[in-house]
């Protein structure tokens, strides 16, 4: 992953944040997803971590480049000569030096290997950032679908209240006509009270899910937002196929991060080996000297040198460093293998779950149609006076359960599609599955 590509992504993310700030009044799932990288706190912190890793590369690169310093120094000193018997003090003297000093590591494989390791660490940080984005996007989508589910349950409860009121009116009419008793009216009133209580409880649930979603999108909790519906296209199970595992691995940011970590541990093994090798350094300076800084007769001065440093004994540190690096490499290889198995299992389970959830919607729709027909027949029997309204109350309850089951089945299917997209490494793929 090139640094320029990462910086371009940051710029696009900032644009997404501006889009979020410009219009949060009518929120769609597409807008919510677009605003994540410019608003979500977890993503922003991950971005700063990646930016710090990029700057760490610059810091480490500085150790491989020439170091040049300029100094100006005015001194005044008095020397003392100590003989066996006599102590003689010299005359005070002044000296001014203007120097440009430099040093350069001509050959230091350890430093250059450390630079490669830090670059690999920057790649790890960028991959971790992308993994964080995917995780947060999945969380936002799940929260969005949860809130839509809760709003739809309000509609279900409103329909329950409407049916309960209709039953209460019918019971009173039947009582006035002499074909029903007071218990029918009382039973209908109890049914209405239960429906109204359930709606009051659901109102709190709706507010809770909305606040969770607003927090994820960094929206003022007091801001009124209209949440647009999003229907995920229902795909038959036979169209949800297990894709090539290797292509899936390359799309998973967490897998790419694990690969980069393995590469970094391999570099660190080489770095530990390089500590036993000699290093070659070049030093020098050039400048002017005089008694005072404003003297005109300044004299030229310079020096140059080459130094060779050879490790002889380091207290066995190099061997220990290499063994630690090798151990970390082996551990990362095991983690990478475990992650490959995990990703394959996640993808296979997500495919099966999405197909199963789609089939469950069909079952829920059939149950809803049967419950509606049962209520129609029960109402017909009650209106004809051949039964009391207990059958109607029971049929209304079963219809309410069937209606809620359908809402829940659609919600679970939406979550399964989010999980499937996350398993494939691109959560935004859900947006392309919008039902037309």
TASULKA-V247132 format. One line per field, one symbol per residue. ss: DSSP state (2 for helix, 1 for strand, 0 for the rest). phi: phi as a letter, one per 40 degrees, with the letter a starting at -180 (. if undefined). Layout:
BEGIN
ss->???
phi->???
END
This chain:
BEGIN
ss->0022222222222222222222000110222222222220222222222222222222222222001111111111100111000011100011111111111111102222222222222222222222222222222222222222222222222222222222222222222220000222222222222222222222222222222222220000000001100001000022200000222222202222222222222222222222000011111111111100000000111111111110000000222222222222222222222222222222222222222222222222222222222222222222200000022222222222222222222222222222222222002222222100
phi->.cccccccccccccccccccccabcbcbcccccccdcbbccccccccccccccccccccccccbbcbbbbbbabbbabcbbbccbbbbbccdbbabbbbbbaaaccaaccccccccccccccccccccccccdcccdccccccccccccccccccccccccccccccccccccccccgbabcccccccccccccccccccccdccccccccccccccfbddcccbccccabcccbdccccbcccccccdcccccccccccccccccccccccccccccbbbbbaaaabbacbcbccccbcaaaaabbbbbcbabggccccccccccccccccccccccccccccccccccccccccccccccccccccccccccccccccccccgcacccccccccccccccccccdcccccccccccccccccgaccdccccccc
END
